[in-house]
Amino acid sequence: MGLFGKKLNYTEKCIGVINGVSAVKVNNMHLPLVEYVVDGETYKVRMPHEMAVVMESEQNGKSEIVRANLNFGTSVKAQMTSIQGRKVQVAYDPEKPQKGKVIGYENEE
């Protein structure tokens, strides 16, 4: 549901680029920001924490945007892959293009 009960209509899609980090923490984590363009206007949206997170490197203390590939077996193993600059799919409501949401990585279903 959108603001005041109006359901958003995510019928349009475009490609965005992961290029920043949210200033505000969600669930005690900073989230990657995706920038996308609709009709010449640039918008930003946070990625869902299920898709990517911002981790601090143990080697140099710098923040890095990573994708966690989880393997659930007898133990949980996470392989972290840097995704700064990676293209992602963004869905948006044509009446409210600023209300985009990341729906997947480019070229992946």
C-alpha positions in Angstrom: 0.0 0.0 0.0 1.1 3.5 -0.7 0.7 6.6 1.3 -2.9 7.0 2.6 -4.0 3.6 1.4 -3.5 4.1 -2.3 -1.8 1.0 -3.7 1.3 1.7 -5.8 1.3 0.4 -9.3 4.8 -0.9 -10.1 4.2 -1.5 -13.8 7.3 0.1 -15.3 10.9 -1.1 -15.0 14.3 0.4 -15.6 17.9 -0.3 -14.9 19.6 1.3 -11.9 23.2 1.3 -10.6 24.3 0.6 -7.1 26.4 3.7 -6.2 26.1 4.8 -2.6 25.2 4.0 1.0 22.2 5.2 2.9 22.8 7.7 5.7 20.1 6.2 7.8 20.4 2.7 9.3 17.7 0.1 8.8 17.8 -2.8 11.3 21.1 -1.3 12.6 22.6 -1.6 9.1 23.4 0.9 6.4 21.9 -0.2 3.0 23.2 0.3 -0.5 21.6 3.0 -2.6 20.5 2.5 -6.2 20.3 5.4 -8.6 17.9 5.2 -11.5 16.6 7.6 -14.1 13.0 8.1 -15.3 12.1 10.7 -18.0 15.4 12.5 -17.4 14.9 12.7 -13.6 17.3 10.9 -11.3 15.9 9.1 -8.2 17.5 7.0 -5.4 16.1 4.0 -3.6 17.5 1.8 -0.8 18.2 -1.9 -1.7 16.4 -4.4 0.5 18.7 -5.9 3.1 17.9 -9.4 1.7 19.8 -8.5 -1.5 22.8 -6.6 -0.2 24.4 -5.0 2.8 27.2 -2.6 3.7 30.1 -4.3 5.4 33.2 -2.8 7.0 36.4 -4.4 5.7 38.5 -6.0 8.4 41.6 -5.3 6.3 41.3 -1.5 5.8 38.3 -0.4 7.8 36.5 1.0 4.7 32.9 0.2 4.0 32.1 -2.0 1.0 28.8 -2.9 -0.6 28.4 -6.6 -0.8 26.0 -9.3 -1.9 25.8 -12.3 0.4 25.3 -15.6 -1.3 24.1 -17.9 1.5 24.4 -21.6 1.5 22.2 -23.4 4.0 23.5 -26.8 4.8 24.7 -28.1 8.1 26.1 -24.7 8.6 25.5 -21.3 7.1 28.3 -20.0 4.8 28.2 -16.6 3.3 30.3 -15.7 0.3 30.6 -11.9 0.0 30.9 -10.4 -3.4 31.5 -6.7 -4.0 28.7 -5.2 -6.0 29.5 -1.4 -6.1 28.5 -0.2 -9.6 26.5 -3.3 -10.4 23.3 -2.8 -12.4 20.0 -3.8 -10.9 16.3 -3.9 -12.0 14.1 -1.2 -10.6 10.3 -1.3 -10.7 8.3 1.9 -10.3 4.9 3.4 -10.4 4.7 5.7 -13.5 2.6 8.2 -11.6 5.1 8.2 -8.7 8.5 7.3 -10.2 10.3 8.3 -7.0 8.7 5.3 -5.3 10.9 2.7 -6.9 11.9 -0.6 -5.6 14.8 -2.9 -6.5 13.4 -6.2 -7.8 16.6 -8.0 -8.9 20.0 -8.0 -10.3 20.3 -7.3 -14.1 20.3 -10.4 -16.3 19.1 -12.6 -13.4 15.6 -14.0 -12.9 
